[in-house]
């Protein structure tokens, strides 16, 4: 078993790297996709297909689809971290593995 693992590591892959396709950007609305989106959304799958992928003439095309996108993160990461820290309740638990902790040294 060890020899086969070594042999596998020494082999070079003959497969060329593939470029990944972004199907979201490549989407072209059509009557066929309208039918598929409607079928998915009518089923109880636990998720819904994007209504912005309908053709613009479809009755269920989302009103929000043509509006500019507002990103959820509107501040710097540092600001978000301080906000999260302020919202969290204070913990009375000791931090695990602190130098000088007798309980940690005993284990």
N, C-alpha and C positions, 0 to 999 in steps of 0.2 A: 504494500500500500504506500509506503514511504517513497519507493522508487517511482511510482506512477505520479505522485504529487510533484516530485522534482522534475520529471519529464514534462509535466504540464506547465510548470513555471518557465522552463527553458524554451517552449514553443512560442513563437510569435503569432499573434492573431493575424489571420489573412483577411479579416473583415475590415473594410474601410470605415472610418467614422461616419456616421449618418448625421445629416443636419436635421434638427428637430423642426417639425412644422408647427406653426401656431394656427390652429384651426379657428380660433376666435378672430384673428385678423383676416384670415382667408375666407370667412363666411360671406356667401352671396345669398341674400334673401330670395326665396322662390316659393311657388305654390306647394311644392313637395315638402319643403322644410316647414311650411305653415301647418300642413297636415301632421307631420311628425311632432312638432312642438305642441300642438293641440292634444294629440294622443297622449303624450307624456304628462302634460299638465292635468288632463282629466283623470288620470290614474292616481291612486294613492301610493306613491313610491317613496314618500318621505322627503322629496325634493321636487323642485319645479324648474323647468327649462326657462331660459332667459326670454322674456316677452319682447325684448328689444331686437331679437333675431327674426321676428315676424316681418313680412313685407309691410311697408308703411300704410298700405291700403287695407290691411287686415283689421277687423273690428277689435281684436284684443291687443293690438299694438300699444305698448305702454306710452302714456302721456309724458312720462319723465325721460324718455329715450333721447329726445332731441335737445334736451337741456344740457348745459355744461356740467361736467362731473365735479363734485366737491369731494376732496379727499378727506378721509377720516382723521388723519394725522395732520394737524395744522400748526403744531409747535415743534420746537426742537426736541430731540430724544431726552436730553437732560431735563427739560421742563416736565416731560411726561413722567419720568422716573420719580421726580420729587413729588409730583401730584399723587402718584400711586403710593409712595411711601407715607404721605400725609393721610391718605384715606384708610390705610391698614391699621387695625387695632394693635395696640402695644401688646407684646407677648411677654409673659412672666417666665417663660421657659429659658433655661440656660442654653447658651450656644454650645454645640457639640464640638469637642476637641480643642477647647481653648487651652493654651499653655498654662500650666500651673493648676489645672482643675484636678482635684484629688480623685474624683469619681472616674475621670477619664484615665488617669495614670494607673488606677487600681485594675482597670479592665485590661 
